[in-house]
Amino acid sequence: MPISPVADGSAPAQSDAVVREQYASLVRQIPLMYALMFLNVLFLALVTTVNGTLAVSLVAPLVLIAIVASRGAAWYMRRGRTVGDEEMRRYLRWTIIRAGAFSFLFGGWGLYLFLAADPFHTPAIALFIFVGSISCCYCLQALPSAARLVLLFGAMPVTVGLLFSRDFYFTGTGLTFLLGAAVILRTIATTRSAVFESLRSRSEMAALIEALQRSEEHYRYSVELNPQIPWISDPEGRIVEVGPRWSELTGVSPKAALGWGWTEAVHPDDRPGVLSHWTQALTSEENAVADVRYRVRHADGSFRWCRARAHPRRDEEGRIISWYGTLEDIHDQVTAELALRESEELYRLASRATNDVIWDMSHVTGRIEWGNGAEQILGYPEAAKGTSLEWWKERIHPEDLAHVNATYDRIRINRQDSWSHEYRFRAASGEYINIFSRGYVVRGEDGEAVRSIGALLDVTDARRAERELRWAANHDPLTGLPNRKLFGEVLEAALASEAADAKCVGVIVIDVDGFKLLNDSLGHAAGDQLLRTVAERLQANLPPDATVARLGGDEFAVIMTGLGRDEPLVPAAEAILNGVGDALTIDEGVVEVSISAGAAIWPADGQDAEALLKSADLALYAAKSDGAGGVRAFRADMREAAESRKSMLRQARSALSDDRIIPFYQAKADLVTGEIVGFEALLRWHHHRRGLQPPDAIRAAFEDTLLATALTDRMIDHVLADMESLTEKGIAFGRIAINGSLADFRRDDFADRILTRFQQQGLPPTLLELEVTESVFVDHLAANVERALQTLAAEGVSIALDDFGTGYASLTHLHQFPVHVLKIDRSFISRLDTEESADFAIVHGVIDIARRMKIATVAEGVENERQLGRLRELGCDIGQGYLVSRAIGIERVPGWLKRWSQHPPAWSRMATSEPVGRQGGSGQ
């Protein structure tokens, strides 16, 4: 687009440069123009003094000289100032106007002199007027409009006068002047075009330079911010340019990478392969491309995996003239791939040593590939060739399918990367088997799941054994009724359900009067038959929504639901007991039976299951106190148990405050060798009047989180001090076990508190065994429990599951938690009479499971050699109880250990001289 001055109407964006150029040129030429004008006016004024009148010879030149002087002064004042574009425009416009006006005056005055002068002066006057006008026109060439006005008003009048004179000489002179003016105008136009073209070129060059600067800056930012490092090589493969991030990656300057210097940063093991790949790409005629992964030495001296890719640039004839490539840091990706490959290989190796079946599922195609053993477990031949996800889901039990689908939704929506679940699967035989499956997700760069890899295990036999064990743990083997544990669970559920319906729940506790006398006189078999008959009669009399359980011994309990708030419970209890106490025949003899019962109703007589059962127990006690065969309802004056709990808490706080918590130690012995393998630290506390007290006297304190953790901490401190004392004396004591309650695990620093104390004491944690009951596994803080146990186990602390078989644990917990020892509850040990007894079956099952899982077993409450013999036969590892030792204070432990080693009991000596073979047991 052409560039024109603003005075001629060009666009402002284009005219700014023109205006500035016009102004600068004009300011440079103005002094010369004013000097020429002054000389011309002065000469003409001298001529007029000879031939002109006074007005022409004096007034006209003075006016013109005054104008020249004033404009010269204005120029002098302006020359040092900084002028803006708008002021330049005004100055140029006024210059055009002033040039026209001055030229008009000068030309008119000159024409008058030309016409009035004598022939001798006429040529000189014409020449000076023309030369003066031409000179001014030249000085104003940057302002063409002003230059044309100067020629028009200054030189043309005299030129026209010469052309129309009758003198040949004058006419020729006028024609010469006219041609000269045309040449001058043409020169000004050419100069103007050249100036404008120069300005246009300068403007375009500035725009080009600015665009190049922007492009260079964009390229620089792209290179600096791009994680990939760009590089260029010549056709022979020598690097000629490399991005600045090369030095950040390698610590070596980009200059050092030129040529073949970059190979110095390549791992020595990878260098031959990289050069071979690069050479092959350089020599390829078609489809030449380079793409290779190798390790590059990092600035810190380590090696990181990188990927180099390059494509050639060809000329018109197809010859490669250069290579353009990038180097990308892919270390994290390669590390993840290697870890995944190792994990897959580990899975394959593990599957060969176990019954796990490895599977690999594509989330893109839905295809599942199965490892060895899939056909054997599932029974489907097609499993060996791979199946689809839909094929798999079609065979999942309908009740479990929603759970499985929810797992896959978590993978897709919540970006869960690992999972485990259990479900039932229809095998080829048509039967459902129990499958435990776990897997890990592999995601792509966009975060979407690409594939999942995992393993499944047939746990059908384990679940069947678990169900049988759970039934045995939840039911009374004599009567088949729910036991106390299951009764408690049913009662809790009933309270929760009836609370929503605003109904009441009744509990009736039933006892056979004089059962001990009957059992002792008639024998245990008769006693068992009596209890079975009572259970059958109770079940026969139960309302539809009632539940009956055997709590233990001759004590039964009934739960009744859906009761009205004002409905009396005693009549319902009497109806249930109707006929239960009728005489029955045992061994051809008639036995008279008397039944007593206590009734309590929720929520009036107890706000929870425990309080309700306690209230019913108090009512039963009152009924038996009144005489056999009665039924009593709970009254408020029976509720002294609450005061007892407050007293326990108060006494526990006092014992802690006065440091009256004392550990007593009960030894644990190897049931084969008689060797003492450790002790259990049992809490005792000193009452200021009653002396040494068991923990049961403050049992309520263990339900309070703050008190329970304080008691545990105090016990640990004392046990550590005792460990240190025994160690300093050179006395070997094995592991010492302490008990951890559910309250301890409600704080997530339980493991840290234990390990910190051992570290401060300078003792190894391997001296400690932590005993936990099964109840800790079902609390809502089970995650805290697992984390704490894993932390302790990692430091060598042995984890023992106490009172196994009486709580809520399942075989799954033995997999989930790091359990090293199972302690069989004393309630089972005390009833190890015959191999046909349920307790014998439970103990046998527990020991067998523990042995298979390589978990040691400890029998609690071993009090006689008959129990010892049974436990040895079953393969139990360790015994604890009065047969070994009662709990003793630390001051007696060294002497007791010495006496044991010097004078072991008879059963221990017999075991040493005549070893009894075990059926199993892992030991510890």
Backbone hydrogen bonds, N-H to C=O, Kabsch-Sander energy under -0.5 kcal/mol:
donor,donor_aa,acceptor,acceptor_aa,energy
8,D,5,P,-1.3
9,G,6,V,-1.9
10,S,5,P,-1.2
14,Q,11,A,-1.0
15,S,11,A,-2.1
16,D,12,P,-1.4
18,V,14,Q,-0.7
19,V,15,S,-3.4
20,R,16,D,-2.3
21,E,17,A,-2.2
22,Q,18,V,-3.1
23,Y,19,V,-2.7
24,A,20,R,-2.2
25,S,21,E,-2.4
26,L,22,Q,-2.6
27,V,23,Y,-2.4
28,R,24,A,-1.5
29,Q,25,S,-1.8
30,I,26,L,-1.9
33,M,29,Q,-2.2
34,Y,30,I,-2.8
35,A,31,P,-2.1
36,L,32,L,-2.4
37,M,33,M,-2.6
38,F,34,Y,-2.2
39,L,35,A,-2.3
40,N,36,L,-2.6
41,V,37,M,-2.6
42,L,38,F,-2.5
43,F,39,L,-2.8
44,L,40,N,-2.6
45,A,41,V,-2.1
46,L,42,L,-1.8
47,V,43,F,-1.9
48,T,44,L,-2.1
49,T,45,A,-1.0
50,V,47,V,-1.4
51,N,47,V,-1.4
52,G,48,T,-2.6
57,S,53,T,-2.9
58,L,54,L,-2.1
59,V,54,L,-0.9
60,A,55,A,-1.7
62,L,58,L,-1.9
63,V,59,V,-2.3
64,L,60,A,-2.2
65,I,61,P,-3.1
66,A,62,L,-2.4
67,I,63,V,-2.1
68,V,64,L,-2.5
69,A,65,I,-2.7
70,S,66,A,-2.6
71,R,67,I,-2.3
72,G,68,V,-2.3
73,A,69,A,-2.4
74,A,70,S,-2.2
75,W,71,R,-2.3
76,Y,72,G,-2.3
77,M,73,A,-2.1
78,R,74,A,-1.6
79,R,75,W,-1.7
81,R,78,R,-1.9
83,V,81,R,-0.6
88,M,84,G,-2.1
89,R,85,D,-2.1
90,R,86,E,-2.1
91,Y,87,E,-2.4
92,L,88,M,-2.5
93,R,89,R,-2.4
94,W,90,R,-2.6
95,T,91,Y,-2.1
96,I,92,L,-1.9
97,I,93,R,-1.9
98,R,94,W,-3.1
99,A,95,T,-2.7
100,G,96,I,-2.2
101,A,97,I,-2.4
102,F,98,R,-3.1
103,S,99,A,-2.3
104,F,100,G,-2.1
105,L,101,A,-2.1
106,F,102,F,-3.2
107,G,103,S,-3.3
108,G,104,F,-2.3
109,W,105,L,-2.7
110,G,106,F,-2.5
111,L,107,G,-2.6
112,Y,108,G,-2.1
113,L,109,W,-2.3
114,F,110,G,-2.7
115,L,111,L,-2.3
116,A,112,Y,-2.3
117,A,113,L,-1.9
121,H,118,D,-1.0
122,T,118,D,-1.5
125,I,121,H,-2.6
126,A,122,T,-2.6
127,L,123,P,-2.6
128,F,124,A,-2.7
129,I,125,I,-2.4
130,F,126,A,-2.5
131,V,127,L,-3.3
132,G,128,F,-2.7
133,S,129,I,-2.3
134,I,130,F,-3.2
135,S,131,V,-2.8
136,C,132,G,-2.3
137,C,133,S,-2.7
138,Y,134,I,-2.3
139,C,135,S,-2.3
140,L,136,C,-1.5
141,Q,138,Y,-1.5
143,L,140,L,-2.1
146,A,143,L,-0.8
147,A,140,L,-0.6
147,A,143,L,-2.0
148,R,144,P,-2.7
149,L,145,S,-1.9
150,V,146,A,-2.2
151,L,147,A,-2.0
152,L,148,R,-2.6
153,F,149,L,-3.1
154,G,150,V,-2.3
155,A,150,V,-0.8
155,A,151,L,-0.6
156,M,151,L,-2.1
159,T,155,A,-2.2
160,V,156,M,-3.1
161,G,157,P,-2.1
162,L,158,V,-2.3
163,L,159,T,-2.3
164,F,160,V,-2.1
165,S,162,L,-1.0
168,F,166,R,-0.6
171,T,167,D,-2.8
172,G,168,F,-2.4
173,T,169,Y,-1.9
174,G,170,F,-2.6
175,L,171,T,-2.4
176,T,172,G,-2.3
177,F,173,T,-2.5
178,L,174,G,-2.4
179,L,175,L,-2.5
180,G,176,T,-2.6
181,A,177,F,-2.5
182,A,178,L,-2.1
183,V,179,L,-2.5
184,I,180,G,-2.6
185,L,181,A,-2.8
186,R,182,A,-2.6
187,T,183,V,-2.8
188,I,184,I,-2.6
189,A,185,L,-2.4
190,T,186,R,-2.7
191,T,187,T,-3.0
192,R,188,I,-2.7
193,S,189,A,-2.5
194,A,190,T,-2.6
195,V,191,T,-2.8
196,F,192,R,-2.8
197,E,193,S,-3.0
198,S,194,A,-2.6
199,L,195,V,-2.7
200,R,196,F,-2.9
201,S,197,E,-3.0
202,R,198,S,-2.8
203,S,199,L,-2.9
204,E,200,R,-3.1
205,M,201,S,-2.9
206,A,202,R,-2.4
207,A,203,S,-2.6
208,L,204,E,-2.8
209,I,205,M,-3.0
210,E,206,A,-2.7
211,A,207,A,-2.6
212,L,208,L,-2.8
213,Q,209,I,-2.6
214,R,210,E,-2.7
215,S,211,A,-2.9
216,E,212,L,-3.0
217,E,213,Q,-2.8
218,H,214,R,-3.1
219,Y,215,S,-2.7
220,R,216,E,-2.7
221,Y,217,E,-2.8
222,S,218,H,-2.6
223,V,219,Y,-2.6
224,E,220,R,-2.7
225,L,221,Y,-2.9
226,N,222,S,-1.6
229,I,327,L,-2.8
231,W,325,G,-2.4
232,I,241,E,-2.8
233,S,323,W,-2.2
234,D,238,R,-2.5
237,G,234,D,-2.2
239,I,259,G,-2.3
240,V,232,I,-2.9
241,E,232,I,-1.7
243,G,230,P,-2.8
246,W,243,G,-1.6
247,S,244,P,-1.2
248,E,244,P,-0.6
249,L,245,R,-2.1
250,T,246,W,-2.7
251,G,247,S,-2.2
256,A,253,S,-0.9
257,A,253,S,-0.6
257,A,254,P,-1.0
258,L,255,K,-1.2
259,G,239,I,-3.4
261,G,258,L,-2.0
262,W,257,A,-1.2
263,T,260,W,-1.3
264,E,261,G,-1.5
265,A,262,W,-1.5
266,V,263,T,-1.1
267,H,295,R,-2.7
270,D,267,H,-1.2
271,R,267,H,-1.7
274,V,270,D,-2.3
275,L,271,R,-2.6
276,S,272,P,-2.2
277,H,273,G,-2.3
278,W,274,V,-2.5
279,T,275,L,-2.6
280,Q,276,S,-2.2
281,A,277,H,-2.0
282,L,278,W,-2.2
283,T,279,T,-1.8
284,S,280,Q,-0.6
284,S,281,A,-0.6
290,A,310,A,-2.2
292,V,308,A,-2.4
294,Y,306,C,-2.2
296,V,304,R,-3.1
297,R,265,A,-3.3
298,H,302,S,-4.5
299,A,249,L,-1.5
301,G,298,H,-1.8
304,R,296,V,-2.7
306,C,294,Y,-3.2
307,R,328,E,-2.7
308,A,292,V,-2.9
309,R,326,T,-2.1
310,A,290,A,-2.3
311,H,324,Y,-2.4
313,R,322,S,-3.2
315,D,319,R,-2.4
318,G,315,D,-1.9
321,I,313,R,-3.3
322,S,313,R,-1.3
323,W,233,S,-2.5
324,Y,311,H,-2.5
325,G,231,W,-2.8
326,T,309,R,-2.4
327,L,229,I,-1.7
328,E,307,R,-2.7
330,I,305,W,-1.8
330,I,328,E,-0.7
331,H,305,W,-0.6
334,V,330,I,-2.6
335,T,331,H,-2.8
336,A,332,D,-2.2
337,E,333,Q,-2.3
338,L,334,V,-2.9
339,A,335,T,-2.5
340,L,336,A,-2.6
341,R,337,E,-2.7
342,E,338,L,-2.6
343,S,339,A,-2.6
344,E,340,L,-2.9
345,E,341,R,-2.5
346,L,342,E,-2.7
347,Y,343,S,-2.6
348,R,344,E,-2.5
349,L,345,E,-2.7
350,A,346,L,-3.0
351,S,347,Y,-2.8
352,R,348,R,-1.3
353,A,349,L,-1.2
354,T,350,A,-1.3
357,V,456,L,-2.5
358,I,356,D,-0.5
359,W,454,G,-2.5
360,D,369,E,-2.3
361,M,452,S,-3.0
362,S,367,R,-2.5
363,H,361,M,-0.5
363,H,450,V,-2.2
364,V,450,V,-0.8
366,G,362,S,-1.9
368,I,387,T,-3.8
369,E,360,D,-2.9
370,W,383,A,-0.5
371,G,358,I,-3.0
374,A,371,G,-1.4
377,I,373,G,-2.2
378,L,374,A,-3.0
379,G,375,E,-2.1
383,A,380,Y,-1.2
384,A,381,P,-1.5
385,K,382,E,-1.0
386,G,382,E,-0.7
386,G,383,A,-0.6
387,T,368,I,-2.4
389,L,366,G,-2.0
392,W,388,S,-1.6
393,K,389,L,-2.5
394,E,390,E,-2.3
395,R,391,W,-0.5
395,R,392,W,-1.2
396,I,393,K,-1.4
397,H,424,R,-2.7
400,D,397,H,-1.9
401,L,397,H,-1.2
402,A,398,P,-0.6
404,V,400,D,-1.9
405,N,401,L,-2.9
406,A,402,A,-2.2
407,T,403,H,-1.5
408,Y,404,V,-1.7
409,D,405,N,-2.0
410,R,406,A,-2.0
411,I,407,T,-1.6
412,R,408,Y,-1.9
413,I,409,D,-3.5
414,N,409,D,-0.6
414,N,410,R,-0.6
416,Q,410,R,-1.9
419,W,439,G,-1.9
421,H,437,S,-2.7
423,Y,435,I,-2.2
425,F,433,I,-2.8
426,R,395,R,-3.3
427,A,425,F,-0.8
427,A,431,E,-2.8
428,A,378,L,-2.3
430,G,427,A,-1.9
433,I,425,F,-3.0
435,I,423,Y,-3.1
435,I,433,I,-0.5
436,F,457,L,-2.6
437,S,421,H,-3.0
437,S,435,I,-0.6
438,R,455,A,-2.3
439,G,419,W,-2.2
440,Y,453,I,-2.6
441,V,417,D,-2.6
442,V,451,R,-3.3
443,R,441,V,-0.5
444,G,448,E,-2.5
447,G,444,G,-1.8
450,V,442,V,-3.1
451,R,442,V,-1.7
452,S,361,M,-2.6
453,I,440,Y,-2.6
454,G,359,W,-2.2
455,A,438,R,-2.1
456,L,357,V,-2.0
457,L,436,F,-2.3
459,V,434,N,-2.3
459,V,457,L,-0.8
460,T,434,N,-0.5
463,R,459,V,-2.7
464,R,460,T,-2.4
465,A,461,D,-2.6
466,E,462,A,-2.4
467,R,463,R,-2.8
468,E,464,R,-2.4
469,L,465,A,-2.7
470,R,466,E,-3.2
471,W,467,R,-2.9
472,A,468,E,-2.4
473,A,469,L,-2.3
474,N,470,R,-1.5
475,H,471,W,-1.3
476,D,481,L,-3.7
480,G,476,D,-2.6
483,N,474,N,-2.6
487,F,483,N,-2.8
488,G,484,R,-2.4
489,E,485,K,-1.7
490,V,486,L,-2.7
491,L,487,F,-2.5
492,E,488,G,-2.3
493,A,489,E,-2.3
494,A,490,V,-2.4
495,L,491,L,-2.5
496,A,492,E,-2.0
497,S,493,A,-2.4
498,E,494,A,-2.9
499,A,495,L,-1.6
500,A,496,A,-1.0
501,D,497,S,-0.9
502,A,499,A,-0.8
503,K,498,E,-2.4
504,C,563,L,-2.9
505,V,602,W,-1.4
506,G,560,M,-3.1
507,V,600,A,-3.0
508,I,558,V,-2.5
509,V,507,V,-0.5
509,V,598,G,-2.8
510,I,508,I,-0.5
510,I,556,F,-3.6
511,D,596,S,-2.6
512,V,554,D,-1.3
513,D,511,D,-0.7
513,D,594,S,-2.6
515,F,512,V,-1.4
518,L,514,G,-1.9
519,N,515,F,-3.2
520,D,516,K,-2.6
521,S,517,L,-2.3
522,L,518,L,-3.0
523,G,519,N,-1.5
527,G,523,G,-2.2
528,D,524,H,-2.8
529,Q,525,A,-2.2
530,L,526,A,-2.4
531,L,527,G,-2.3
532,R,528,D,-2.4
533,T,529,Q,-2.3
534,V,530,L,-2.5
535,A,531,L,-2.3
536,E,532,R,-2.3
537,R,533,T,-2.5
538,L,534,V,-2.4
539,Q,535,A,-2.3
540,A,536,E,-1.9
541,N,537,R,-1.5
542,L,538,L,-0.7
542,L,539,Q,-0.6
546,A,543,P,-1.5
547,T,559,I,-2.0
549,A,557,A,-2.6
550,R,482,P,-2.4
551,L,549,A,-0.7
551,L,555,E,-1.8
552,G,555,E,-1.3
555,E,552,G,-2.2
556,F,510,I,-3.0
556,F,554,D,-0.5
557,A,549,A,-2.4
558,V,508,I,-2.6
559,I,547,T,-3.0
560,M,506,G,-3.0
563,L,504,C,-2.1
567,E,564,G,-1.1
573,A,569,L,-2.3
574,E,570,V,-2.7
575,A,571,P,-2.1
576,I,572,A,-1.9
577,L,573,A,-2.1
578,N,574,E,-0.6
578,N,575,A,-0.6
580,V,577,L,-1.7
581,G,577,L,-0.8
582,D,579,G,-1.2
584,L,591,V,-2.1
586,I,584,L,-0.5
586,I,589,G,-3.8
589,G,586,I,-1.6
591,V,584,L,-3.5
593,V,581,G,-0.9
596,S,511,D,-2.4
597,A,630,G,-2.4
598,G,509,V,-2.2
599,A,632,R,-3.0
600,A,507,V,-2.3
602,W,505,V,-4.0
605,D,601,I,-3.3
606,G,603,P,-0.6
612,L,608,D,-2.7
613,L,609,A,-2.8
614,K,610,E,-2.5
615,S,611,A,-2.4
616,A,612,L,-2.2
617,D,613,L,-2.4
618,L,614,K,-2.4
619,A,615,S,-2.1
620,L,616,A,-2.4
621,Y,617,D,-2.5
622,A,618,L,-2.0
623,A,619,A,-2.2
624,K,620,L,-2.8
625,S,621,Y,-2.0
626,D,622,A,-1.6
627,G,623,A,-0.8
630,G,627,G,-0.7
632,R,597,A,-2.0
634,F,599,A,-2.3
638,M,635,R,-1.8
639,R,636,A,-1.8
640,E,638,M,-2.0
644,S,640,E,-1.5
645,R,641,A,-1.9
646,K,642,A,-2.0
647,S,643,E,-2.1
648,M,644,S,-2.1
649,L,645,R,-2.3
650,R,646,K,-2.3
651,Q,647,S,-2.5
652,A,648,M,-2.4
653,R,649,L,-2.3
654,S,650,R,-2.0
655,A,651,Q,-2.4
656,L,652,A,-2.1
657,S,653,R,-2.6
658,D,654,S,-2.4
659,D,656,L,-1.1
660,R,655,A,-3.4
662,I,660,R,-0.5
662,I,684,R,-3.5
664,F,682,L,-3.0
665,Y,888,I,-3.7
666,Q,664,F,-0.5
666,Q,680,E,-2.2
667,A,665,Y,-0.5
668,K,678,G,-2.6
669,A,879,G,-2.4
670,D,675,E,-3.2
671,L,877,D,-2.3
674,G,670,D,-2.2
677,V,668,K,-2.3
677,V,675,E,-0.6
678,G,668,K,-1.1
679,F,735,R,-2.2
680,E,666,Q,-2.4
681,A,679,F,-0.5
681,A,737,A,-3.6
682,L,664,F,-3.9
682,L,680,E,-0.7
684,R,662,I,-2.3
685,W,693,Q,-2.2
686,H,660,R,-1.9
687,H,685,W,-0.6
687,H,691,G,-3.7
691,G,687,H,-1.7
693,Q,685,W,-3.3
697,A,694,P,-1.3
698,I,695,P,-1.9
699,R,696,D,-1.5
701,A,698,I,-1.9
702,F,699,R,-1.2
703,E,700,A,-1.5
704,D,701,A,-1.2
705,T,703,E,-0.5
708,A,704,D,-3.3
709,T,705,T,-2.5
710,A,706,L,-2.0
711,L,707,L,-2.7
712,T,708,A,-2.4
713,D,709,T,-2.7
714,R,710,A,-2.3
715,M,711,L,-2.4
716,I,712,T,-2.7
717,D,713,D,-2.4
718,H,714,R,-2.2
719,V,715,M,-2.8
720,L,716,I,-2.8
721,A,717,D,-2.0
722,D,718,H,-2.4
723,M,719,V,-2.8
724,E,720,L,-2.6
725,S,721,A,-2.1
726,L,722,D,-2.6
727,T,723,M,-2.7
728,E,724,E,-2.5
729,K,725,S,-1.3
730,G,727,T,-1.5
731,I,726,L,-2.6
732,A,730,G,-0.6
735,R,677,V,-1.6
736,I,767,L,-2.7
737,A,679,F,-3.1
737,A,735,R,-0.5
738,I,769,E,-2.5
740,G,771,E,-3.3
741,S,739,N,-0.5
744,D,741,S,-0.6
745,F,741,S,-1.0
745,F,742,L,-0.5
746,R,742,L,-0.6
746,R,743,A,-0.9
747,R,744,D,-0.9
750,F,747,R,-1.1
753,R,749,D,-2.6
754,I,750,F,-1.8
755,L,751,A,-2.7
756,T,752,D,-2.6
757,R,753,R,-1.7
758,F,754,I,-1.9
759,Q,755,L,-2.4
760,Q,756,T,-2.6
761,Q,757,R,-2.0
762,G,758,F,-1.1
763,L,758,F,-2.1
767,L,764,P,-1.7
768,L,765,P,-2.1
769,E,736,I,-2.0
770,L,798,S,-3.0
771,E,738,I,-3.3
771,E,769,E,-0.6
772,V,770,L,-0.5
772,V,800,A,-2.6
773,T,740,G,-0.6
774,E,802,D,-0.7
776,V,773,T,-1.5
777,F,774,E,-1.5
778,V,775,S,-1.1
782,A,779,D,-1.3
784,N,781,L,-0.7
785,V,781,L,-1.7
786,E,782,A,-2.7
787,R,783,A,-2.5
788,A,784,N,-2.6
789,L,785,V,-2.8
790,Q,786,E,-2.5
791,T,787,R,-2.1
792,L,788,A,-2.5
793,A,789,L,-2.9
794,A,790,Q,-2.1
795,E,791,T,-0.9
795,E,792,L,-0.8
796,G,793,A,-1.6
797,V,792,L,-2.3
798,S,768,L,-2.0
800,A,770,L,-3.1
800,A,798,S,-0.5
801,L,821,V,-3.2
802,D,772,V,-3.6
802,D,800,A,-0.8
804,F,801,L,-0.6
804,F,823,K,-2.8
806,T,803,D,-1.8
813,H,810,S,-0.8
814,L,810,S,-0.9
815,H,811,L,-1.0
815,H,812,T,-0.6
816,Q,812,T,-2.7
817,F,813,H,-2.9
819,V,817,F,-1.9
820,H,799,I,-2.7
820,H,818,P,-0.5
821,V,799,I,-2.0
822,L,856,A,-2.9
823,K,801,L,-3.1
824,I,822,L,-0.7
824,I,858,V,-2.9
825,D,804,F,-1.1
828,F,825,D,-1.3
829,I,825,D,-1.4
830,S,826,R,-2.5
831,R,828,F,-1.0
832,L,829,I,-1.4
833,D,831,R,-2.1
837,S,834,T,-1.3
841,A,837,S,-1.7
842,I,838,A,-2.6
843,V,839,D,-2.8
844,H,840,F,-2.7
845,G,841,A,-2.6
846,V,842,I,-2.7
847,I,843,V,-2.5
848,D,844,H,-2.3
849,I,845,G,-2.6
850,A,846,V,-2.7
851,R,847,I,-2.5
852,R,848,D,-2.1
853,M,849,I,-1.7
854,K,851,R,-1.3
855,I,850,A,-3.2
856,A,820,H,-2.3
858,V,822,L,-3.0
859,A,878,I,-2.6
860,E,824,I,-2.1
860,E,858,V,-0.6
861,G,880,Q,-0.6
862,V,880,Q,-2.2
863,E,861,G,-0.8
868,L,864,N,-1.9
869,G,865,E,-2.7
870,R,866,R,-2.0
871,L,867,Q,-2.5
872,R,868,L,-2.4
873,E,869,G,-2.2
874,L,870,R,-1.9
875,G,871,L,-0.8
875,G,872,R,-0.9
876,C,871,L,-2.6
878,I,857,T,-2.1
879,G,669,A,-2.8
880,Q,859,A,-2.2
881,G,667,A,-0.5
883,L,862,V,-2.6
884,V,881,G,-1.4
885,S,881,G,-2.7
888,I,665,Y,-2.2
892,R,889,G,-1.5
893,V,889,G,-0.7
893,V,890,I,-0.7
896,W,892,R,-2.4
897,L,893,V,-2.8
898,K,894,P,-2.1
899,R,895,G,-2.5
900,W,896,W,-2.7
901,S,897,L,-2.3
902,Q,898,K,-2.0
903,H,899,R,-3.7
909,R,905,P,-2.5
910,M,906,A,-2.9
911,A,907,W,-2.0
912,T,908,S,-1.7
913,S,909,R,-2.4
914,E,910,M,-3.0
917,G,915,P,-0.6
922,S,855,I,-0.6
